[in-house]
Amino acid sequence: MSYGSRSRSVLAGVLRAGEWLVLTVIVGAVLAAVVVPRLAGATPFAVLSGSMEPGMPPGTLVIVRDVDPASIGTGDVITFMPRANDPSVVTHRVVGVGVDMSGAPTFTTKGDANPVADVAPVRAVQLVGQRWYAVPYLGWIVEVLTARQRAVGIYLVAGALILYALVMFAGAFRDRVRRPEAHQVQHA
């Protein structure tokens, strides 16, 4: 094998590894942002402020699951509605747990980057859920795209992955047909 063909072979291998890396990242992102939350009944939210830095900087995708308020403890990260009938949500860490006059749990929350706790305690009825997991940077996609655009994007990515797999299989088949002797096992 000549030096030129060996370097082309190495370059082709590096490019193929790069392709697989990009595909793995794309598939992982789609799974983390859309498929897993949907199957688990969880809800994705985007972190928009720096109140939870450095662990969850702006642009982080937070996946939140519904939980029993009684199971939440100090240190847990929760997402809640700060005001009644307001669809906006806040994701902060629980720094204290108490009960209200009716015996329902209440939570004192604080953003990790904030110097003091939030003024009003969070009541159980305000609770949206508890953080299940978070993925940096994917929150920007959720925030920028509408639900319809995300759905179309998922179909486009899935179609592109299927097309890529078909091209790879066709190339492998073509190579096998062109060089059958290279793929046959030598018996002694």
Buried (B, 14 or more C-beta within 10 A) or exposed (E): EEEEEEEEEEEEEEEEEEEEEEBEEEBEBBEBBBEBBEEEEBBBBBBBBBBBBEEBBBBBBBBBBEBEBEEBEEEBBBBBBBEEEEEEBBBBBBBEBEEEEEEEBBBBBBBBBBEEBBEEBBBBEBBBBBBBEBBBEBBBBBBEEEEEEBEEBBEEBEEEBEEEEEEEEEEEEEEEEEEEEEEEEEEE
